[in-house]
Structures are given as structure tokens and as C-alpha cells.
């Protein structure tokens, strides 16, 4: 994305974006994204996923966020709005995408109901990546995984969103096909990956500065020693209206 560099602390992070690339591409194929005209990325943040979809389709992608990125990536049109009340008329979109978003929402079912409202018949919800943080395993256990669950809960979200997304889609009338990532340990070799997560934990999990420093030290030591790894189930798929 020439001329565009997401700022430090953007969400999803560049690390999450790279680790879930194969899942997103599988969903794009499953949803026949290249055939869909009007596409919305919900909770777009700095526009990493929206820009990828723009490059893949050659179309302008609407990128909705409470505080849209400005200036955004090439091919992305920023839209200010709330996932619970999408600022689009009924049956005007062909695809609505979510990536690491439903877990943070107070009412994911309402967001999916809104997606159904704005989708044309045959339109698709793209679940590009939603984790089940409650099933996360960390080695060694630095406390980071539990702190992230706490941060999501404190924000009114659903840390187990991934394991529930198929039921949410079905309840809102979508024909769902949802898959779970294969059980593979992810090695954490770059301490910046943990630093990114610790950055938003300072604001959302109510941790003290001392707790943050201790967790950061444990993360750095384990990463440099080659001992840090995470097992995190992530769910992805489509729902067809």
C-alpha cells in the first residue's frame, strides 16, 4: 500500500493481519468476493483488511469505524459509524466483512442483524477472523492471555466470540459455513508483538504499571530465549443471506 503506513498501535495489528492471511483468503474464495460489487469492512481501524480487499477486487471498499483512518489507504472510502446501526440503506451492499471485531462488540447479534438488513438477497457476511480467547493457551504463562480476556470483558465484549459466531449467524437467518483454524502453536519471536497487546491492555484491562512492566519483562525474556508460543483457536467463514 504505497504511501500509507498504519500507525503504531493500530488494530488489527500487523502481526494479527499476517498470521490470519490464509484464513482471509479462504473466506474471499468461499464468498466469491471478486464477483461482489459493493463491499463494507466493519470496524476497519487503519484499513489493512479494506485495502487488501480493494487490491483483490479492484473496487472501492467502504471502511466503517467510529473514528475512521484519515488519510486512508488507496481504494478505501472511510465511513464514520457504529456496527450496531450501519449508515446504509436496506439491501444496498453485496458483502459485509468482520475481522477481529465481533469479540469487542456489546451486541454482536445486533451487528449481524444490521449486516443482514443492508445486504442484498444472496449477499455475504465475511467472518475473516474471530478468536476464542477463552481457549487460548500460552507457554510460558506470562498472564498476557488472561489479561486480554479481561480487557475484552471490561469493554463489554465477548472473548469467546469465535466459538459462538456460527450460532449468531444462524440465529440472524444466515446460511452459515464457519471453520476453525487448525491447532498449531504460533512462535512469538518478536517482543513487539506482545508490546502491541500490552499497549491496549494499559487502557482496557485495569493493570497497574508494575504489572505491565513485569508482564513485558517476562514476554521479552521468553521471546529472546525462543520459548514463547501461543495456541489460539480462530474461526472464519461466511454467512449467506
C-alpha positions in Angstrom: 0.0 0.0 0.0 2.4 2.7 -1.3 2.5 5.9 0.7 0.4 4.5 3.6 1.9 3.2 6.8 -0.5 2.3 9.7 0.5 4.0 12.9 1.9 2.0 15.9 -0.9 0.5 17.9 -3.4 0.1 15.0 -5.9 -2.8 15.3 -5.9 -5.4 14.0 -2.2 -5.3 14.4 0.2 -6.1 11.5 1.1 -9.3 13.4 -2.6 -10.4 13.6 -3.0 -9.4 9.9 -0.1 -11.6 8.8 -1.0 -14.6 10.9 -4.6 -14.7 9.6 -3.8 -14.1 5.9 -4.6 -17.6 4.8 -7.9 -17.6 6.6 -9.0 -14.3 5.0 -8.0 -15.6 1.5 -10.0 -18.8 2.1 -13.1 -16.7 3.0 -12.6 -14.5 0.0 -12.8 -17.6 -2.2 -15.7 -19.1 -0.3 -17.7 -15.8 -0.6 -16.7 -15.3 -4.3 -15.6 -11.8 -3.3 -14.4 -10.9 -6.8 -18.0 -11.1 -8.0 -19.3 -8.8 -5.4 -19.7 -5.1 -6.2 -20.4 -3.1 -3.0 -18.4 -4.2 -0.1 -18.2 -2.9 3.5 -15.5 -3.6 6.1 -16.9 -3.1 9.6 -14.5 -1.9 12.4 -11.9 -1.2 9.8 -9.4 0.6 12.0 -6.5 1.7 9.9 -7.8 -0.1 6.9 -5.4 -3.1 6.5 -8.2 -5.5 5.6 -10.1 -3.0 3.5 -7.0 -2.2 1.5 -6.4 -5.8 0.9 -9.9 -6.3 -0.4 -9.6 -3.2 -2.6 -6.4 -4.6 -4.2 -8.0 -8.0 -4.6 -11.2 -6.8 -6.3 -10.1 -3.6 -8.0 -13.1 -1.8 -6.3 -13.5 0.9 -3.7 -14.2 -0.7 -0.3 -16.2 1.1 2.3 -14.3 1.1 5.6 -16.5 1.8 8.7 -15.1 2.8 12.0 -16.1 5.0 14.9 -13.0 7.1 14.1 -12.1 6.3 10.5 -8.4 6.5 9.4 -7.6 9.7 7.6 -5.9 9.6 5.1 -6.8 6.0 4.4 -5.2 3.5 2.1 -5.7 3.6 -1.7 -9.0 2.2 -2.8 -10.6 2.7 0.6 -13.5 5.1 1.4 -13.7 5.9 5.1 -17.2 6.0 6.7 -17.9 7.1 10.3 -20.5 4.9 12.0 -21.4 2.2 14.5 -21.5 -1.6 13.7 -24.8 -1.7 15.7 -26.5 0.9 13.4 -24.9 0.8 9.9 -25.3 4.0 7.9 -26.5 2.3 4.8 -30.0 1.8 3.2 -31.6 -1.7 3.2 -30.4 -4.1 0.5 -27.6 -1.9 -0.9 -24.5 -3.9 -0.2 -23.2 -7.3 -1.6 -20.7 -8.2 1.2 -20.1 -7.1 4.8 -16.8 -8.1 6.4 -15.7 -8.5 10.1 -12.1 -9.2 11.2 -11.3 -9.2 15.0 -14.4 -7.1 15.5 -17.3 -9.1 16.9 -15.4 -10.0 20.0 -15.3 -6.3 21.0 -19.0 -5.5 20.4 -21.5 -5.3 23.2 -24.2 -6.9 20.9 -22.7 -9.0 18.1 -26.1 -10.3 17.2 -27.3 -6.8 16.5 -24.3 -6.1 14.3 -25.1 -9.2 12.3 -28.8 -8.2 12.1 -27.7 -4.9 10.7 -25.4 -6.7 8.2 -28.4 -8.7 7.1 -30.5 -5.6 6.7 -28.1 -3.8 4.4 -27.2 -6.9 2.3 -29.0 -7.7 -0.9 -30.5 -11.2 -1.3 -27.6 -13.6 -1.7 -25.3 -11.2 -0.1 -22.5 -12.5 2.2 -21.2 -11.8 5.7 -17.4 -12.5 5.7 -16.1 -13.7 9.1 -12.4 -13.1 8.3 -11.1 -13.9 11.8 -12.7 -14.1 15.2 -10.8 -15.7 18.0 -11.9 -17.8 21.0 -9.7 -16.1 23.6 -11.1 -18.2 26.4 -9.4 -21.3 24.8 -6.1 -19.6 24.3 -3.0 -21.4 25.8 0.3 -19.5 26.5 3.7 -21.1 27.1 5.2 -19.9 29.3 2.1 -18.5 31.0 3.0 -14.8 31.5 -0.6 -13.8 32.3 -1.0 -12.0 28.9 -3.7 -14.3 27.6 -5.9 -13.9 30.8 -5.3 -10.1 30.7 -6.6 -9.9 27.1 -9.7 -11.8 28.1 -10.2 -9.4 31.0 -9.7 -6.4 28.6 -12.4 -7.7 26.3 -14.8 -8.3 29.2 -14.2 -4.9 30.7 -15.0 -3.4 27.3 -18.4 -5.2 27.3 -17.2 -7.7 24.6 -17.2 -11.4 24.1 -13.8 -13.1 24.4 -15.3 -16.4 23.2 -16.8 -14.8 20.1 -15.1 -17.2 17.7 -16.8 -20.3 19.1 -20.2 -18.6 19.1 -20.2 -16.9 15.7 -21.8 -19.8 13.8 -24.7 -19.8 16.2 -25.0 -16.0 15.9 -25.1 -16.2 12.2 -27.8 -18.9 12.2 -29.9 -17.0 14.7 -29.9 -14.0 12.4 -31.1 -16.1 9.5 -27.8 -16.6 7.6 -26.8 -19.9 6.0 -23.5 -20.3 7.7 -20.3 -22.1 6.9 -17.8 -21.5 9.6 -14.4 -23.2 10.1 -11.9 -23.4 13.0 -8.2 -22.9 12.5 -6.0 -26.0 12.7 -4.4 -26.5 16.1 -0.9 -25.0 15.6 1.4 -23.3 18.1 2.5 -19.8 16.9 6.0 -18.9 18.0 6.4 -15.3 19.3 9.9 -14.3 18.4 9.4 -10.6 18.1 8.8 -8.8 21.5 7.0 -6.0 19.6 4.0 -8.4 19.1 3.5 -8.6 22.9 4.2 -4.9 23.2 1.3 -4.2 20.9 -1.1 -6.2 23.1 0.4 -4.7 26.3 -0.2 -1.2 24.8 -4.0 -1.6 24.7 -4.0 -3.5 28.0 -2.8 -0.4 29.8 -6.1 1.3 28.9 -8.6 -1.6 28.9 -7.6 -4.2 31.5 -7.0 -2.0 34.5 -3.5 -3.4 35.1 -1.1 -1.4 37.2 2.2 0.0 35.7 4.1 -2.6 37.8 2.0 -5.4 36.4 2.5 -4.2 32.9 6.3 -3.9 33.4 6.6 -7.4 34.9 4.5 -8.9 32.1 6.6 -7.1 29.5 9.8 -8.4 31.1 8.5 -12.0 31.1 7.4 -11.6 27.4 10.8 -10.2 26.3 12.8 -12.9 28.2 10.7 -15.7 26.7 10.8 -14.4 23.2 14.5 -13.9 23.2 15.0 -17.3 24.6 12.9 -18.8 21.9 10.4 -20.3 24.4 7.3 -18.0 23.8 4.4 -19.6 21.9 0.6 -19.3 21.8 -2.1 -21.7 20.8 -5.3 -19.7 19.8 -8.3 -21.1 18.0 -9.6 -18.7 15.4 -12.8 -19.1 13.5 -13.5 -17.9 9.9 -16.2 -18.4 7.3 -19.3 -16.9 5.6 -22.9 -16.4 6.1 -25.2 -16.1 3.1 -28.4 -14.1 3.2 
